[in-house]
Amino acid sequence: MLREPPLPAPRFLPAGFGGAVVLSVPHSGRDCPAWLASRVEGGARALERLSDPYMDDVVAPLIESGMGAVIAETPRGAIDVNRPLDALDPDVHPGAPPPPPGSKADQGLGLVIARGAGGRKLWREPVEELALAQRIDSAWQPYHSSLAQLIERARIRAGIAVLLDCHSMPPRRRGLPPVVLGDRHGRSAAPWVASIAAGAAMSLGFDVGHNRPYAGGEIARAHGRPKDDVHVLQIEIDRSLYLDRQLRRPGPGLGRIQKLFSVIAADLEKAAQGEAGRLAAE
């Protein structure tokens, strides 16, 4: 079996103040070691195309203000922390059972992404059991452990926790709004969370969708516990709104999208404080 060096660990940024709102940025990782790039058809650029480019820059003002965050450093294509551990594609993992028809893994978007741009094969060689276990131990597990710690600290200090899981989506098809909020149809967050976030976005002139076509992935499923006052809201933003025309680097719209996230976070923080007060009074 092929052994691999460890993948880059996520950044864990504890909160610098006592708020309820914290951040997850799972798909902007761009630390691609040479050994990893050499195993990919198309090298580091092929992995870059699978990312949510520069979402860490979008939320940078919130982090600079002291908001806690976990940010993936490993490229999404190497291991996707927003997929469950059993989302395996036999094209990448020999011996894995066929994934359920229509699932993300069936589409090549499993725990380790199987296909790159244009549906082309991504990995030069299969990612066998030992290598997969090493990727999980060095990147996937630390991400979720750090998130759990970040969320629990927020819940203890504020009485409630709201995790914003921050993503970008390809330039939208006709009819798809530029902002899509996902709460797994109410399973990862109470209704007021999406309502407040939608109101904040609309106040800035954005059309907003809810759960279609993005309802939330493994991060929302694993960490959202509305009955325990832990809410996870996935936020998808049309990346053409903050990147340049080539969708490669931050563009002139970055400031507007940074403001969008800042207003959503501020309005949710205010609402969370009111909700925590209500719960304490019961």
N, C-alpha and C positions, 0 to 999 in steps of 0.2 A: 504494500500500500504506500502511496505517495504522502510523505510528510510535508507540511508547509510551515513557514515562519508564521508567527501570530499576526493577525490583521490589526490595523490601528484601532485602539480603544476609543470609545466615545468620550467627549468632553462632558464632565459633570460640573455645572456651575450653580452652586447653592444660592438661594435667594439672599439678597442683602437687606430685605425689609420683610415685614410681617404679613404679606399679602396672601390671598387665596389662589391667585392665578399664576400658573407656571407653564413652561413651554417644552414641547418636544419637536425636534427638527431631525427626522429620521433619514431623509433622502438627499441631503446636500453634500454628503461626504465626497471629498475629492483628493484624499491622501492615497495615492495609488503607487505602492512600492514597485520597483522594477521587476521583482520576481512575479508579482501579480499580473502586471501588464504583459509579461512575456507569455502568459498562459491564456491570453485572450486573443481571439481573432479580431484584429484591428487595434489591439493595444489599449492604452489608457483612454484614447478618444472614444472607443466603442463603449467603455464603461461610463464615460462622461455623458454620453447621449441618453443614458438611462436614468440620469439624476434629476432632482428638482433643483436646477442651478441657482446657487446663491440665495437659497431661502434663509441661510444663517445671516446673510447681510440684511435681508428684509426685517428680521426681528432684532438686529443688532442694537437699535436704540432702546428697546425694552430691556435687553440684557445689560446695557450700560447703565440703565436706571436702577438696576439691582434685582430684576426679575430672574428667578431661578430657571434653569434650562438644562436639558440634555440634548447634545448635538452629536450626531453620528459623524465620524471621520472616515470610516470605511466606505468606499463606493457601494451604492445600492446593489449593483449587479453582482458583487462578490457574495453578499449575503444581505437579504432584505429583512430588517428588523420589524417591518410591518406585515410579515407573513408568519403563520404558525409553523412550528417545527416539523409538522407532517406534510407540509405543502411541497412535496418532492416530485420532480419530473424525471422519469426513467431515462430520458435522453441525456441527462446530466449525471444522475445517480444510478449506476447499474444495479439492477435487482429491486429497485423501488416499484411498488405496484402502480398501475396506471392511475392518474389522478381523476377525480370525478369530472365527467363531461361538463364543459362550460366554466370550470373553476379557473382561478388565476394560474395555478400550476399547469392546467391543461392548455392555457394560452401562452405558456412559456414564461410566465411571470411568478414563479414559485419562490421558495426560500432562497435558492440560488437561481438567478435568471438564466434561462436556457438560450434565448434568442435575442439578438440585438436588432438594430434598425433594419427594416425591410424583411424581418423574419429570418435573418441569417444566423447560423450557428454561432454561439458566442465563445464557447470554451474549446480550446485545442484538444484537450483530454478530459475524460470524465472526472468529476469531483467525487472521489470515492469516500468510503465511510470514515476513515481516519481523518482525512483532510476536512470533511464536513464537520466532524466533531471539533476539530481545532478552530474552525471558523465560528462555530457556535460559542465555544468557550472564550474566544478572544474578543468577539464583537457583539454577537446577538445577546448572550446572557448578560454581559455587563450593561448593555443598553437598558434592558428591562429591569435589572436590579437597581440601576441608578434612577430610573423613572419611579419605581416603587418607593424608593427612599425620598425622592423629591416630593412626591404626592403626599406621603405620610407626614412629612415635616409641615407642608402647607396645611393639611387637615388639622394637625395638632395646634399650630399657632393661630389659625384663623377660624377653626371650627368647621371648615368646609374647604374642599379643593376643587379647582377647575383647571384641567389640563387642556391647553390648546395644542393640537397636533397639526403642525404647519407643513403644508404641501403646495406644490404648484402643478398645474395640468397643462397639456399641450394647448396651443391656440384653439379656441372653442369652435365647435361646429355650429352651424346656424341654429338658433333657438336655445343654445346652452348659455346660461348666464355666466358672467365672469367670476363670480364667487359662488362656491357650492359648499354648504355646511352639512356635515354628516354626524349623526348621533346614533347610528345603527337603529333607526326608527324608534328612538326613545329608550333603547336598552343601555346606552352608554352615558346618557345625560338626561336630566329632567327637562321638560319642555321649555322652561323659562330660559335655559342656557342658549339654545338656538334662537329663541325669540329675541333675546337681548342682542345677540351677535348680529342677527339679520337687521334689526332696527338700526344698529350702529353703522352697518355697511350702507344701508339705504339712505341714511342721513347724509352720506358723502356722495350719493348719486350712483351707487352700484346696484345693479340687479342681482338678486340672490336666489339660488336654488337650494333645495333641502333634500338630501339623501339620494338624489338622482343626478348623475350616474355614480356618485361616490358617497357611500353610506358610512364608511369607516372600515378600517382593517384590523389587524391583530392588536395594535396598540389600544384602540378603542375597546375592542372585545375583552382584552386581558385586564385592563386597568379601570375601565368605567364601572362604577358601582353606585348608581344614584341613590339606592336605599341606604348606603353608608355615607352619603354626602360627599362622594367622589364622582365628579362629572368629567367626561372626556368628549371634547368636540373636535372633530377633524375639520380643517379649513383648507379648501382647495382654491387657488388663485390662478387665473389665466396668466401664464408666464410671459406672454407677449406684452403685458401691461407694465412689467418692471425690467425686462431685458432689452438688449439692443435688437436691431432688425434680424441679425443672424441667430438670435436666441443663444448667444454664447457668453455674454458679459452683462453686468448691470447697465441699464440704459436710463434715459431721461425720466422714465416713469417711476423709478425706484422710490423717490421721496413720497409720492402719492400713496404707494402701497405700504410703505413704512407707517405713514399716518393712519391708513386703514387699520393695520394691526394694533397700533397704539390706541386708537379710539375703541376698537372692539375690546381690548384688554381692560381699558379704564372703565368702560361701561359694565363689563362683567365683574370687575372687582367691586364696584359700587353695589351691584345687584347681589353679589355673593355676601357682602357684609350685611346687607339687609336680610338675606335668607338665613345667615348664621344667627343674627339677632332673633329672628322669629323662632328658629329651632330651640335656642337657649331659653326662650320664654315659655315654651310648651311644657 
